[in-house]
Amino acid sequence: MITRVIWVFILIVGLAACQPQKEEINFPKTDMGKVALIPKPLKTIPTHSAFALDGETAIFTSQGNPGFESVAKFLSYEIKAKTGLVLGVNSEADKKTIERVVYINQSDSEDLASPEAYQLYVKKDSIFLNAKTAAGAFRGIQTLRQLIPEQTNDTLTDHPLWLIPTGKILDEPRYAYRGSMLDVARHFFTVEEIKKYLDILAYYKFNVLHLHLTDDQGWRIEIKSWPKLTEIGGASEVGGGPGGFYTQEQFKEIVAYAAERHISIVPEIDTPGHTNAASLSYPILHAGGKADKPRVRTDMLVGYSSLHTRKDTVYAFLDDVIREIAAISPSPYIHIGGDESHVTKKKDYIHFVEKVEKIVQKHGKQMMGWNEIAQGEISAESVIQLWNEPHNALKAAKNGSKIVVSSAEKMYLDMKYDSISEYGLTWAGLIPVDVAYNWDPKTYLEELPQENIIGIEAPLWSETISNSRELEYLAFPRVIGFAEMGWSAPEHRSWDEYKVRLAQQLPYLKSMKVNYYPTKLVDWGE
Ligand code: ACM
């Protein structure tokens, strides 16, 4: 620690001693407080000068900390993508020649209360980013990316500079869980499509992507001990397309890509309903009774399928599935679905949930599920995702369970924006961009104690969408508002002020070739 501080001190003093003539350039007055940052940081204190990012800037990190070095490399990569500048990371050669430094510092400061908190100090000749963890540093570099202007200062055409406003940002998330969900079962999305969505979620400081991996229309994750799940159950989708599935290697590739962005993948195996694809693959799993006989389903109906809840084979099956997924999934959670099991008798449903919770726990994970699972006597460590029925979530909260808020009427990204927008459904109502932004989880359900809410998640069901273009149309710009809802202090959120910052995301969205719904509620300036 001491040596690190001394080293940085020498570096900065050295820099100050050999400041080049460029220091004399009169940069225009800046205002860090006016940059369109999303999510809005907790505290921003502008000092109205500028750090000139150029080819003689280098990035250094706390020594011997590979997590911090990875964050620095990510920053260097993104700076190159945005500006063309190539910035070295922890390069010995740079120590002698560089003029300005970005230093990403592992700090044990007590001011960094949350693991994802960070402090960003932008001065004329140095940028300091302090964080306790690599995740905090990663959130901090997203802010830094947003502070870099789109355009170079072209007064020096042979030496392009990007002027970053100086000042101080102290920031931390409101919620520890900030997620989006993608349904890859109704329509299959490729690994590349998921990676693109992850890139944008990372830019807005999300830390969870929940993948809804199985449903009536498709089973999308290879289970080696039950191969027909993907051979048969993965071969179709809504509308009759070819479907698809992730091999375990591909799933690991998604998990690793997300982890580089400090995002965890929550895998969902939806049970005991939404299991037509599983029962089609292995009819022994099928409940019989009121449940529809399994067949290839390409429609959008729900609530007609169920696993048999009294057969040992079904629990042996789930033990295998959960064991194989637990082995390739670092997330603490395995989501067991539990929604809309309309053809499972209530007593069978409760029996099922209580048994599956034990299987999840046996494999070292916490159970997560849609609010219906709280009908069972579940343990306090299981997490409830509240989408439609408050009474179940309230019961679970009373018992100590944590809640992720995913209100269908406010947060379902697959609801249409308005009467003229494309794609999407309307069963939970229309959700315009302002309605999606303009509410708060704290007041959504007054009886729910705040300390039980660990975060929010915006689900995107895929009955009406089948590729990145369509996914993005429904997700953007609404999901950006949920990024702010999950991260920023509620007293700092106001639609009128936010919508101006939202419009200024356009250059980034365009650079990422993101399709978005150009709602008239926002003045996009074009
Ligand atoms: C759900 O929308 N069925 C969770």
Residues whose N, C-alpha, C, O or C-beta is under 5 A from the ligand:
A	BS01	ACM	D339 E340 W370 W387
